[in-house]
Amino acid sequence: MDLMELEQPSVSRVERKRMRARSRILEAAEELMRARGFDAVKIQDITDVADVGHGTFYTHFKTKMDVLVPILRTKARQLTDQLDDLTRDMTDPANVVSVSVRHMLTEISKDPLWTWFLFKSDLPMDQIREASGASAKRDIQMGVDAGRFIAHDEKTLEPFLLGALAGVIRDKYETGLNQAIIENCAYILLLVLGLPKEEARKLSCTPLPPLSAE
């Protein structure tokens, strides 16, 4: 629920108050977790900064992890919107996929909350899926329809690709992802989708156009 929804007449005063408290908790948690790291932040710290009681916190969330997930979900949706804006006028589906996966890996790898979650959580693919959203399926299908990609079973392809990307991020948790690793991920992905080696390598190394501001 966003601020405009809160202002709708159909939203009761009690509900508006409840959702504002939830927003304060999320804002406080994100600020603290980015400053100190997830493990160093206690629920007491969050409630102090949000200026809410423990009872209010537990009305909305059971654990710190429950707070982190919607924070990352919001960031994932913002990234998906940015990628859609960036690639909207691109005509080659293979270039769209290359640009999107490289930006996604770059943004995730430089965000300490994302990298911590993907390294420590038992549910990394769900959050990778949030970051790619329906856009990834759409872009790959456009490539298949255009004859740029080979058709794969969707139920197999999605977990295969998401698991591979999550695995790379986890493996490089300590050292981080550099440009060469990110480009190699895009290269391998394009090979899996059926592009010839030379073309896949070229597309995976082309300069990245910048993302728009959030």
C-alpha positions in Angstrom: 0.0 0.0 0.0 1.5 3.4 -1.0 0.8 6.9 0.2 -1.9 7.6 -2.4 -3.7 4.5 -1.2 -3.5 5.7 2.4 -5.3 8.9 1.4 -8.2 7.1 -0.2 -11.5 7.6 1.7 -12.0 3.8 1.7 -8.9 3.4 3.9 -9.9 3.9 7.6 -8.1 6.1 10.0 -7.0 3.0 12.0 -5.7 1.4 8.8 -3.8 4.5 7.8 -2.1 4.7 11.2 -1.2 1.0 11.0 0.3 1.3 7.6 2.3 4.4 8.6 3.7 2.5 11.5 4.7 -0.3 9.2 6.4 2.2 6.8 8.4 3.7 9.7 9.6 0.3 10.7 10.7 -0.5 7.2 12.5 2.8 6.8 14.2 2.5 10.1 15.3 -1.1 9.5 16.7 -0.3 6.1 18.6 2.7 7.4 20.1 0.7 10.3 20.9 -2.4 8.3 22.7 -0.5 5.6 24.7 1.4 8.2 25.6 -1.5 10.5 24.9 -4.7 8.6 22.0 -7.0 9.1 23.5 -9.1 11.9 24.4 -6.1 14.1 20.9 -4.6 14.1 18.5 -5.7 16.9 14.8 -5.4 16.9 15.1 -2.9 19.8 17.2 -0.7 17.6 14.6 -0.7 14.9 11.7 0.1 17.2 13.7 2.9 18.8 14.5 4.6 15.5 10.9 4.0 14.2 9.5 5.3 17.5 7.2 2.3 17.9 6.7 -0.3 20.6 7.7 -3.9 20.4 4.0 -4.8 20.2 3.6 -2.7 17.1 6.7 -4.3 15.5 5.3 -7.8 16.1 1.9 -6.8 14.8 3.6 -6.5 11.4 6.7 -8.7 11.5 7.8 -11.9 13.3 11.5 -11.6 12.8 14.2 -9.2 11.3 14.2 -11.4 8.2 10.5 -10.7 7.7 11.4 -7.0 7.6 14.3 -7.4 5.1 12.2 -9.3 2.6 9.8 -6.4 1.7 12.7 -4.0 1.6 14.4 -6.1 -1.0 11.1 -6.7 -2.8 10.7 -2.9 -3.2 14.2 -2.6 -4.5 13.6 -5.4 -6.9 10.5 -3.8 -8.3 12.4 -0.5 -8.7 15.2 -2.2 -10.6 12.7 -4.1 -12.8 11.0 -0.7 -13.7 14.4 0.9 -14.4 15.4 -2.0 -16.7 12.1 -1.9 -18.5 12.5 1.8 -19.1 16.1 1.3 -20.3 15.4 -1.5 -22.8 12.0 -0.4 -24.0 13.3 0.8 -27.4 15.9 -1.9 -27.9 15.0 -4.1 -30.9 17.3 -7.1 -30.3 16.0 -9.4 -27.6 19.5 -10.8 -27.1 20.8 -7.3 -26.4 17.9 -6.7 -24.0 18.8 -9.9 -22.0 22.5 -9.1 -22.0 21.9 -5.6 -20.7 19.3 -6.6 -18.2 21.3 -9.5 -16.6 24.5 -7.4 -16.4 22.7 -4.5 -14.7 20.8 -6.9 -12.4 24.0 -8.6 -11.2 25.8 -5.2 -10.9 23.0 -3.7 -8.7 22.6 -6.8 -6.6 26.3 -7.3 -6.0 26.9 -3.7 -4.8 24.0 -3.8 -2.4 25.1 -5.2 1.0 21.5 -6.2 1.9 21.0 -8.1 -1.3 24.3 -10.0 -1.1 23.8 -10.8 2.6 20.4 -12.2 1.9 21.4 -14.3 -1.0 24.4 -15.7 0.9 22.6 -16.4 4.2 19.0 -17.0 3.2 17.5 -20.4 2.3 15.3 -18.6 -0.3 17.6 -16.8 -2.7 15.9 -17.8 -5.9 12.6 -16.2 -4.8 14.3 -12.8 -4.4 16.3 -13.2 -7.7 12.9 -13.9 -9.3 11.6 -10.7 -7.7 14.5 -8.8 -9.3 13.9 -10.2 -12.8 10.1 -10.4 -12.5 7.9 -11.2 -15.5 10.2 -9.1 -17.7 12.8 -11.9 -18.0 10.3 -14.4 -19.2 8.9 -11.8 -21.6 12.3 -10.9 -23.0 13.4 -14.5 -23.5 10.1 -15.4 -25.2 10.5 -12.4 -27.5 13.9 -13.8 -28.4 12.4 -17.2 -29.2 9.6 -15.7 -31.3 12.2 -13.7 -33.2 14.3 -16.7 -33.9 17.2 -15.4 -31.7 16.9 -18.0 -29.0 16.1 -21.6 -29.0 13.0 -22.8 -27.2 13.5 -24.4 -23.8 11.0 -25.9 -21.3 10.1 -22.9 -19.2 9.6 -24.9 -16.0 13.2 -26.1 -16.3 14.8 -23.0 -17.8 13.8 -20.5 -15.1 15.0 -22.4 -12.0 18.2 -23.4 -13.9 19.1 -19.8 -14.7 18.0 -18.4 -11.4 19.9 -21.0 -9.5 23.0 -20.4 -11.6 22.9 -16.6 -11.0 22.2 -17.1 -7.2 25.1 -19.6 -7.1 27.6 -17.1 -8.6 26.6 -14.4 -6.2 26.9 -16.7 -3.2 30.2 -18.0 -4.4 31.7 -14.5 -4.8 30.1 -13.2 -1.5 33.5 -12.5 0.1 35.2 -11.0 -3.0 32.3 -9.5 -4.9 31.4 -9.6 -8.5 33.8 -7.8 -10.9 33.0 -6.8 -14.4 34.7 -9.9 -15.9 32.5 -12.3 -13.9 29.4 -10.3 -14.7 30.2 -10.4 -18.4 30.9 -14.1 -18.3 27.5 -14.7 -16.6 25.8 -12.8 -19.5 27.9 -14.8 -22.0 27.0 -18.2 -20.6 23.3 -17.2 -20.4 23.3 -16.2 -24.0 25.0 -19.5 -25.0 22.3 -21.4 -23.1 19.7 -19.4 -25.0 21.2 -20.5 -28.3 23.4 -17.6 -29.5 26.6 -18.4 -31.4 29.8 -18.0 -29.3 31.2 -15.0 -31.1 28.0 -13.1 -31.0 27.3 -14.0 -27.3 30.8 -12.8 -26.4 30.4 -9.5 -28.2 27.0 -8.8 -26.7 28.1 -9.6 -23.2 31.0 -7.1 -23.4 29.3 -4.1 -25.0 29.3 -1.0 -22.9 26.3 -0.8 -20.6 23.9 2.1 -21.0 23.2 3.8 -17.6 20.1 3.1 -15.6 17.8 6.0 -15.0 17.6 7.5 -11.5 15.1 5.7 -9.2 
